[in-house]
Structures are given as structure tokens and as C-alpha cells.
Amino acid sequence: MIPGDLRPRLLQHYPALAELPAAELDGFLEKALVMPLPAGTVVFDENQPCQGFPMLLAGSIRVIKAAPNGRELQLYRVMPGESCILTSSCLLGHTAYQARGIAEQALEMVLLPAPSFHALLGKHKAFRDYVFHLFSDRLTDLMQLVSAVAFQKLDQRLAALLVAKSSPLHTTHQALADELGSAREIVSRLLKGFSEQGWVKLAREQIEVTDEAALKRFASF
């Protein structure tokens, strides 16, 4: 039985599915798993096999690469309407996950089983184009991350991150460190320096950007 509101919600975020014949879309919806997951749930982990193609209706997934010492580097986030390049890669290459996906917020997602994913990919150009378009966009994001990690100093990356987010930013120094793949102590020290420069104002779990222009200049120096 297909939930009454599933079709319009899914098509809202993944319009390429509207190109499928009605009977095939119904068959896809019958086989798909609707999964509500609380925040903090590990959606997938390293060395696990990929069970299917996730399509988010609500919430977000934070995809990270964890080191043995506990340090993390955020690779990207998956929002409704977006795809997980790691999942696509695992499905296409029949390989296991090489990173971890965590529900950053409470999730509602539709999981398309791997056989259905491969069938749709092979039969329908619209779905295939959509998957590879999202794959290309995410790969571009990852290349930008690699460039930033390789060629930008941590303080510049932090400045760029603060500029990219809405101010005031309600977060912890640890969360910023995780996103940058650094240690909380280092990020706290850099934020204190930004504060002394008059670029930000720090409060408990809040950062207010007070000189965005200075942060932008510093990030691009």
C-alpha cells in the first residue's frame, strides 16, 4: 500500500521520477522503503555494503570520513532533492562504503533497493541523466573541498566557513572543528583571534559575524 502523500512529496524533490511511466512509478513506490530515522542515527558506515539509493523527503545526512584517532572531516551534506555520491559510487561499482553517513536532523527518506536502482538506471534516460547530474555536482563540491584542504590554511577555511553560514551562527566549536577536520582547541584559538580582530563576536554556542568583509578578504588572501 502506497502512502497517499508519498508520490507528490517524492516528485516534488525528485522530479525526474515524473518521467517514468505511471505503472513503473507505482511499481517503484511499492518496492521502496519509507524510513523515518531520528537525529544521530548512523545511516551507513565504512565497509558496509550499500543496500539501496536514498532519496530524502526531510532532514539531512552528514557524510564524514573518520580517522583512527577520532578526528573527522566532513565531506558533504545530503539534503532533500540531492543524492549521495558515495552511495551512487558504491551501487555503480558494487563496492562497500568508504565513509560514514549520520542523520544530522530527524530523517524521512525513501530507500530504493539496489536492484530497482539498477533497473531504472538501465531503462530510463531521464532517471540516468538525473543521477549522473547530481553525481557531477557532488563531485565538484568534493574537488573544492580537496583544494581547500590542500591549499588553504585552516584559519582561511574557518573564515570562509563563517562567511558561508547565516549570522548569528548557532553551533559549537566542536561542530565547526568536525566540519573542518580539525581539533576543537585549534578552532577555539582561531575564533578567539578573529574576535580580537573585531571580525566576530563570541557567545555560548553562538558566533556573530561583525565584519564580513574582513573575513572574506582574509579567506581569499
C-alpha positions in Angstrom: 0.0 0.0 0.0 1.5 3.3 -1.1 1.1 6.2 1.5 -1.3 8.8 0.0 1.1 11.7 0.2 4.3 9.8 -0.8 4.0 10.3 -4.6 3.6 14.1 -4.6 6.3 14.6 -1.9 8.8 12.4 -3.8 8.1 14.1 -7.1 8.5 17.5 -5.5 12.1 16.7 -4.6 13.0 14.2 -7.3 11.1 15.5 -10.4 13.0 13.1 -12.8 10.7 10.3 -11.5 7.8 12.0 -13.1 9.3 10.9 -16.5 8.6 7.3 -15.6 5.5 5.5 -16.9 2.8 5.6 -14.3 2.8 1.8 -13.9 6.6 1.7 -13.3 6.4 4.6 -10.9 3.7 2.7 -8.9 5.9 -0.4 -9.0 8.9 1.6 -7.8 6.8 3.1 -4.9 5.6 -0.4 -3.9 9.1 -1.7 -3.6 10.6 1.4 -1.9 11.1 1.5 1.8 9.9 4.7 3.7 12.3 5.1 6.6 11.9 7.6 9.5 15.2 7.9 11.4 16.0 10.0 14.5 18.8 12.5 14.6 22.2 10.9 15.3 21.4 7.6 13.6 24.2 6.1 11.6 22.6 5.7 8.2 25.6 3.9 6.7 29.2 3.2 7.9 32.6 2.3 6.5 32.9 -1.2 5.0 29.2 -1.8 5.0 27.5 -2.9 1.8 25.1 -0.5 0.1 21.5 -1.6 0.4 19.9 1.0 -1.9 19.6 4.5 -3.2 18.3 7.0 -0.5 16.0 9.9 -1.5 15.4 12.3 1.3 12.0 13.8 2.0 13.0 15.7 5.2 16.1 16.2 7.3 19.8 15.9 6.2 22.6 13.4 6.3 26.2 14.4 7.2 28.8 12.4 5.4 32.2 12.2 7.1 35.5 10.4 6.9 36.8 9.4 10.4 40.4 8.8 11.3 41.6 6.2 13.9 42.4 9.0 16.3 38.7 10.1 16.3 39.2 13.2 14.1 36.6 13.7 11.4 36.4 15.5 8.1 33.0 16.4 6.8 32.8 15.5 3.1 29.4 16.9 2.3 25.7 17.1 3.4 22.8 15.4 1.7 19.5 17.4 1.7 16.1 16.6 0.2 16.3 16.5 -3.6 20.1 15.7 -3.5 21.9 12.5 -3.9 24.8 10.9 -2.0 27.7 10.5 -4.4 29.2 7.8 -2.1 26.0 5.7 -2.4 25.9 6.2 -6.1 29.5 5.1 -6.4 29.0 2.0 -4.3 25.9 1.0 -6.2 27.6 1.5 -9.6 30.9 -0.1 -8.6 29.4 -2.8 -6.3 31.7 -1.8 -3.5 31.3 -1.1 0.2 31.0 2.4 1.8 34.3 4.2 2.5 32.8 6.9 4.8 30.0 7.3 7.4 26.6 8.9 7.0 24.9 10.3 10.1 21.4 11.7 10.3 22.1 15.3 11.2 18.4 16.0 11.7 15.5 13.7 12.0 15.2 12.0 8.6 12.4 10.8 6.5 13.8 9.1 3.4 12.7 6.6 0.7 15.2 3.8 0.1 15.2 2.5 -3.5 16.5 -1.1 -3.3 19.7 -1.7 -5.3 18.0 -4.0 -7.9 15.3 -1.3 -8.6 18.0 1.4 -8.8 19.9 -0.6 -11.5 16.7 -1.4 -13.4 15.7 2.3 -13.5 19.2 3.4 -14.4 19.3 1.0 -17.3 15.8 1.5 -18.7 15.1 5.2 -18.3 17.3 8.0 -19.7 15.7 10.7 -17.5 16.5 8.9 -14.3 20.0 8.1 -15.5 20.7 11.7 -16.5 19.3 12.9 -13.2 21.6 10.6 -11.2 24.7 11.5 -13.1 23.9 15.2 -13.0 23.7 15.0 -9.2 26.8 12.9 -9.2 28.7 15.6 -11.2 27.5 18.4 -8.9 28.6 16.5 -5.8 32.0 15.6 -7.3 32.6 19.3 -8.0 31.9 20.0 -4.3 34.4 17.3 -3.3 37.1 18.7 -5.6 36.6 22.1 -4.0 37.0 20.5 -0.5 40.2 18.8 -1.6 41.5 22.1 -3.0 40.7 23.9 0.3 42.3 21.2 2.4 45.4 21.0 0.3 46.0 24.7 -0.5 44.2 26.8 2.1 45.3 27.3 5.7 42.9 26.3 8.4 42.3 29.9 9.5 41.3 30.8 6.0 39.0 27.8 5.7 37.4 28.8 9.0 36.9 32.4 7.8 35.3 31.1 4.6 33.0 28.7 6.5 31.8 31.5 8.8 31.0 33.8 5.8 29.1 31.0 4.1 26.8 30.5 7.0 24.0 32.7 8.3 24.9 35.0 11.2 24.4 34.6 14.0 25.6 31.0 13.8 24.2 28.7 16.5 26.8 26.0 16.8 29.7 24.7 19.0 33.4 25.0 18.4 33.5 21.2 18.3 30.9 21.1 15.5 33.0 23.6 13.5 36.1 21.6 14.1 34.4 18.4 12.9 33.3 20.2 9.7 36.8 21.4 9.1 38.5 18.2 10.1 40.4 19.8 12.9 40.6 19.8 16.7 38.3 21.9 18.9 41.2 23.6 20.7 42.6 24.9 17.4 39.3 26.2 16.2 38.6 27.9 19.5 42.0 29.6 19.4 41.4 30.8 15.8 37.9 32.1 16.8 39.4 34.0 19.7 41.9 35.6 17.3 39.0 36.6 15.0 37.2 38.0 18.0 40.2 40.1 19.0 40.4 41.4 15.4 36.7 42.5 15.7 35.6 40.2 13.0 33.3 38.0 15.1 31.5 38.2 18.5 31.5 35.0 20.5 28.9 33.8 23.0 27.9 30.4 24.3 27.2 28.2 21.2 26.8 31.3 19.1 29.1 33.2 16.7 28.0 36.5 15.3 29.9 37.8 12.2 30.6 41.5 12.8 32.9 42.2 9.9 32.0 40.0 7.0 34.2 42.0 4.5 37.3 41.4 6.6 36.6 37.7 6.8 36.1 37.5 3.1 39.4 39.3 2.4 41.2 37.0 4.8 39.7 33.8 3.3 40.8 34.8 -0.2 44.2 36.0 0.8 
